């Protein structure tokens, strides 16, 4: 008799095939397809049955023979639909994938089969979105991404995974340095693609949020200068600027968490506090000056451009070396000073260098978390200075109390993470 586990595997195959079939059935009104929910369910069962028969008969090549027969059937169906004007092969490829999903279930890989099925349905459901995205991606973006992928996937494994530096300061690791570049470039690329997808012109609040994903400094400069020509919009422009800054508070926790989860957990209370204070001020600004004015957010350069990636890699190497030297010779005080100085230009480099340092030396985790908070405060105050210096008097009046409030919140945050 069939045991419970085998019954579960066949049921999983049937269910996953049915789900993919339902998605394909949904598009049958738009496309001429040879298969719907019943056919996909049967294809998944066919994959499961052939895998089961192969195992029971000790003839593993049964699956290959049945799959080859299915390929011929799908090819014949494609020829028929192509003659009728439908030249897409999405349904045909999905059918072959569904057969393999059914086989995975009987090979006791139900989790992998489920993940593949969900990914398949996601790709199928996002057809319109993916087509729109493809139209917005420029050839230069593809070239930059391809170069970055070559450097990362082909050359990176050949880079020495060894620490270099003077005695006691052996913290420069080419392999880990480039991994940090990949992490930051990936996060920035997500924001870059998001701006491409949702468009450039939005209300000022949304513009601030999107701009914060790309460059909060650029948002600060742009809206500060705009306030000189439109001083009456100062509350709304201050809201957009502050929203861009707020993105950084939560982004830092995410990027640190990818490298060092325990440090991110220690850092989170302080960053959440700054984020809550920032959101509270945003709410007050929103109540004070609602506006239908629009803003334009730039997607910036492709973060996978090799020039920008190399620059960040060099910056990261310098920051981690300086931070380690400051900690070695001056203790935690030196580390805090390095954080304050690094934060004047960039938070990502010091945040990742502290994540790596705390990973190698867990005993400095508290000081590392406090250093990141100091860097965030330093970076925020620099942008406050930009807004105050470059903005209109009305924007200046809004930004000065905001700067004081965030500085106080930052001080409490530095205490909390200690």
PyMOL commands that set and color helices and strands:
alter all, ss='L'
color gray80, all
select helices_A, chain A and resi 4-26+37-57+61-83+90-106+110-125+127-136+139-158+174-198+204-214+216-229+231-259+261-288+306-342+348-360+362-390+393-416
alter helices_A, ss='H'
color red, helices_A
select strands_A, chain A and resi 163-164+172-173+201-203+294-296
alter strands_A, ss='S'
color yellow, strands_A
deselect
rebuild
show_as cartoon
